Amino acid sequence: TYTAVAGDRLIVDTSGGAFTITLPASPSLGDEVRFLDATASFDTNNLTIEPGSEKIMAQTAGDEMVVDTNNAGFALVYQDSDFGWRLKYH
């Protein structure tokens, strides 16, 4: 597991097993964390993103995001407490 910080550009290798990343606990407007599937293995060994104390895409606080698409590359950008982290494609 890993706890991200604002500005992280994470090249994630899940070839050895599923992996969990927790988003920053106290984000500010515009904070961004980027993710890239380094080994085209997200479908076999998923990347789980824990939202910490905020939401992801306005879902219930605490609902995680599971990424299961090979070669995925995307960012999450923090908006506010209503919407939380928003998905941004590169």
FIKOLZA-1660 file (N, C-alpha, C; in steps of 0.1 Angstrom, whole numbers, plus 5000, padded with zeros to 4 digits):
% residues 90
   i   px   py   pz ch aa at
   1 5008 4988 5000  A  T  N
   1 5000 5000 5000  A  T CA
   1 5009 5012 5000  A  T  C
   2 5003 5023 4996  A  Y  N
   2 5010 5036 4995  A  Y CA
   2 5000 5047 4997  A  Y  C
   3 5004 5058 5004  A  T  N
   3 4996 5070 5006  A  T CA
   3 5002 5081 4997  A  T  C
   4 4994 5085 4987  A  A  N
   4 4998 5095 4978  A  A CA
   4 4999 5109 4984  A  A  C
   5 5007 5118 4978  A  V  N
   5 5007 5132 4981  A  V CA
   5 5004 5139 4968  A  V  C
   6 4999 5152 4970  A  A  N
   6 4995 5160 4959  A  A CA
   6 5007 5161 4949  A  A  C
   7 5004 5160 4936  A  G  N
   7 5015 5161 4926  A  G CA
   7 5021 5148 4923  A  G  C
   8 5018 5137 4930  A  D  N
   8 5024 5124 4926  A  D CA
   8 5020 5120 4912  A  D  C
   9 5030 5114 4905  A  R  N
   9 5028 5108 4892  A  R CA
   9 5033 5094 4894  A  R  C
  10 5023 5085 4896  A  L  N
  10 5026 5071 4900  A  L CA
  10 5026 5062 4888  A  L  C
  11 5037 5055 4886  A  I  N
  11 5037 5044 4876  A  I CA
  11 5036 5031 4884  A  I  C
  12 5024 5025 4883  A  V  N
  12 5020 5015 4892  A  V CA
  12 5022 5001 4886  A  V  C
  13 5029 4992 4893  A  D  N
  13 5032 4979 4888  A  D CA
  13 5024 4969 4897  A  D  C
  14 5013 4963 4892  A  T  N
  14 5006 4953 4899  A  T CA
  14 5008 4939 4894  A  T  C
  15 5019 4937 4886  A  S  N
  15 5022 4924 4881  A  S CA
  15 5024 4914 4892  A  S  C
  16 5028 4918 4904  A  G  N
  16 5030 4909 4915  A  G CA
  16 5019 4907 4924  A  G  C
  17 5008 4914 4922  A  G  N
  17 4996 4914 4930  A  G CA
  17 4989 4927 4930  A  G  C
  18 4976 4926 4935  A  A  N
  18 4968 4938 4936  A  A CA
  18 4975 4948 4945  A  A  C
  19 4971 4961 4943  A  F  N
  19 4978 4972 4951  A  F CA
  19 4968 4982 4955  A  F  C
  20 4970 4988 4966  A  T  N
  20 4961 4999 4971  A  T CA
  20 4969 5012 4973  A  T  C
  21 4963 5023 4968  A  I  N
  21 4969 5036 4970  A  I CA
  21 4958 5044 4977  A  I  C
  22 4962 5051 4988  A  T  N
  22 4952 5060 4995  A  T CA
  22 4955 5075 4990  A  T  C
  23 4945 5082 4987  A  L  N
  23 4946 5096 4983  A  L CA
  23 4950 5105 4995  A  L  C
  24 4955 5117 4993  A  P  N
  24 4959 5126 5004  A  P CA
  24 4947 5129 5013  A  P  C
  25 4950 5130 5026  A  A  N
  25 4940 5131 5036  A  A CA
  25 4933 5145 5036  A  A  C
  26 4941 5156 5034  A  S  N
  26 4936 5169 5034  A  S CA
  26 4939 5177 5021  A  S  C
  27 4932 5173 5010  A  P  N
  27 4935 5179 4997  A  P CA
  27 4930 5193 4996  A  P  C
  28 4936 5201 4987  A  S  N
  28 4931 5214 4984  A  S CA
  28 4927 5215 4970  A  S  C
  29 4918 5224 4966  A  L  N
  29 4913 5226 4953  A  L CA
  29 4924 5225 4943  A  L  C
  30 4923 5217 4933  A  G  N
  30 4933 5215 4922  A  G CA
  30 4944 5205 4925  A  G  C
  31 4944 5200 4937  A  D  N
  31 4954 5189 4939  A  D CA
  31 4952 5178 4929  A  D  C
  32 4963 5172 4924  A  E  N
  32 4962 5162 4914  A  E CA
  32 4971 5150 4917  A  E  C
  33 4967 5138 4915  A  V  N
  33 4975 5126 4916  A  V CA
  33 4973 5118 4903  A  V  C
  34 4984 5114 4896  A  R  N
  34 4983 5107 4883  A  R CA
  34 4987 5093 4885  A  R  C
  35 4981 5084 4877  A  F  N
  35 4983 5070 4878  A  F CA
  35 4985 5064 4863  A  F  C
  36 4994 5055 4862  A  L  N
  36 4997 5048 4850  A  L CA
  36 5000 5033 4852  A  L  C
  37 4993 5025 4845  A  D  N
  37 4995 5010 4846  A  D CA
  37 5008 5007 4839  A  D  C
  38 5019 5004 4847  A  A  N
  38 5032 5002 4841  A  A CA
  38 5034 4989 4834  A  A  C
  39 5026 4979 4838  A  T  N
  39 5029 4965 4833  A  T CA
  39 5016 4959 4826  A  T  C
  40 5007 4967 4823  A  A  N
  40 4994 4962 4816  A  A CA
  40 4988 4950 4824  A  A  C
  41 4987 4952 4837  A  S  N
  41 4982 4941 4846  A  S CA
  41 4971 4945 4855  A  S  C
  42 4965 4957 4853  A  F  N
  42 4954 4961 4862  A  F CA
  42 4942 4952 4860  A  F  C
  43 4940 4945 4849  A  D  N
  43 4928 4936 4848  A  D CA
  43 4930 4923 4856  A  D  C
  44 4942 4919 4857  A  T  N
  44 4945 4907 4865  A  T CA
  44 4947 4910 4880  A  T  C
  45 4954 4920 4883  A  N  N
  45 4957 4924 4896  A  N CA
  45 4953 4939 4897  A  N  C
  46 4941 4941 4902  A  N  N
  46 4935 4955 4902  A  N CA
  46 4943 4965 4911  A  N  C
  47 4941 4977 4907  A  L  N
  47 4946 4989 4915  A  L CA
  47 4934 4994 4922  A  L  C
  48 4935 4995 4936  A  T  N
  48 4924 5000 4944  A  T CA
  48 4928 5014 4949  A  T  C
  49 4919 5024 4947  A  I  N
  49 4922 5037 4952  A  I CA
  49 4913 5040 4963  A  I  C
  50 4918 5042 4975  A  E  N
  50 4911 5046 4987  A  E CA
  50 4910 5061 4987  A  E  C
  51 4898 5067 4989  A  P  N
  51 4896 5081 4989  A  P CA
  51 4901 5088 5002  A  P  C
  52 4904 5081 5012  A  G  N
  52 4908 5088 5025  A  G CA
  52 4895 5094 5031  A  G  C
  53 4896 5107 5034  A  S  N
  53 4884 5113 5041  A  S CA
  53 4875 5120 5031  A  S  C
  54 4878 5119 5018  A  E  N
  54 4869 5126 5008  A  E CA
  54 4862 5116 5000  A  E  C
  55 4855 5121 4989  A  K  N
  55 4848 5113 4980  A  K CA
  55 4856 5111 4967  A  K  C
  56 4852 5102 4959  A  I  N
  56 4857 5101 4945  A  I CA
  56 4845 5102 4936  A  I  C
  57 4844 5111 4927  A  M  N
  57 4833 5113 4918  A  M CA
  57 4820 5114 4925  A  M  C
  58 4819 5121 4936  A  A  N
  58 4807 5124 4943  A  A CA
  58 4801 5112 4950  A  A  C
  59 4808 5101 4950  A  Q  N
  59 4802 5089 4956  A  Q CA
  59 4803 5090 4972  A  Q  C
  60 4797 5081 4979  A  T  N
  60 4797 5082 4993  A  T CA
  60 4811 5082 4998  A  T  C
  61 4814 5091 5008  A  A  N
  61 4828 5092 5013  A  A CA
  61 4831 5078 5018  A  A  C
  62 4843 5073 5015  A  G  N
  62 4848 5060 5019  A  G CA
  62 4847 5050 5008  A  G  C
  63 4839 5052 4997  A  D  N
  63 4838 5043 4986  A  D CA
  63 4851 5043 4978  A  D  C
  64 4857 5032 4976  A  E  N
  64 4869 5031 4969  A  E CA
  64 4867 5030 4954  A  E  C
  65 4877 5032 4946  A  M  N
  65 4877 5031 4932  A  M CA
  65 4886 5019 4928  A  M  C
  66 4880 5010 4920  A  V  N
  66 4888 4998 4916  A  V CA
  66 4891 5000 4901  A  V  C
  67 4904 5000 4897  A  V  N
  67 4908 5001 4883  A  V CA
  67 4912 4987 4878  A  V  C
  68 4904 4983 4868  A  D  N
  68 4907 4969 4863  A  D CA
  68 4908 4970 4847  A  D  C
  69 4913 4981 4842  A  T  N
  69 4915 4982 4828  A  T CA
  69 4930 4983 4825  A  T  C
  70 4935 4973 4817  A  N  N
  70 4950 4973 4813  A  N CA
  70 4954 4986 4807  A  N  C
  71 4966 4991 4809  A  N  N
  71 4972 5002 4803  A  N CA
  71 4965 5015 4807  A  N  C
  72 4957 5015 4817  A  A  N
  72 4950 5028 4821  A  A CA
  72 4960 5039 4825  A  A  C
  73 4957 5051 4821  A  G  N
  73 4964 5062 4825  A  G CA
  73 4954 5074 4827  A  G  C
  74 4954 5079 4839  A  F  N
  74 4945 5089 4843  A  F CA
  74 4950 5097 4855  A  F  C
  75 4942 5108 4858  A  A  N
  75 4945 5116 4870  A  A CA
  75 4932 5118 4878  A  A  C
  76 4934 5120 4891  A  L  N
  76 4923 5124 4899  A  L CA
  76 4926 5138 4904  A  L  C
  77 4917 5147 4903  A  V  N
  77 4919 5161 4906  A  V CA
  77 4909 5165 4917  A  V  C
  78 4913 5171 4928  A  Y  N
  78 4904 5174 4939  A  Y CA
  78 4896 5187 4936  A  Y  C
  79 4883 5186 4937  A  Q  N
  79 4875 5198 4935  A  Q CA
  79 4870 5204 4948  A  Q  C
  80 4862 5197 4955  A  D  N
  80 4856 5202 4968  A  D CA
  80 4850 5190 4976  A  D  C
  81 4844 5193 4987  A  S  N
  81 4839 5183 4996  A  S CA
  81 4826 5177 4990  A  S  C
  82 4819 5184 4981  A  D  N
  82 4807 5178 4975  A  D CA
  82 4810 5168 4964  A  D  C
  83 4820 5170 4956  A  F  N
  83 4824 5161 4945  A  F CA
  83 4836 5153 4948  A  F  C
  84 4845 5159 4956  A  G  N
  84 4857 5152 4960  A  G CA
  84 4867 5151 4948  A  G  C
  85 4873 5140 4946  A  W  N
  85 4882 5137 4936  A  W CA
  85 4875 5135 4923  A  W  C
  86 4879 5142 4912  A  R  N
  86 4872 5140 4899  A  R CA
  86 4882 5134 4889  A  R  C
  87 4877 5125 4881  A  L  N
  87 4885 5118 4871  A  L CA
  87 4889 5127 4859  A  L  C
  88 4902 5126 4856  A  K  N
  88 4907 5134 4845  A  K CA
  88 4915 5125 4836  A  K  C
  89 4911 5124 4823  A  Y  N
  89 4919 5116 4814  A  Y CA
  89 4930 5124 4808  A  Y  C
  90 4942 5118 4806  A  H  N
  90 4953 5125 4800  A  H CA
  90 4951 5127 4785  A  H  C
% end
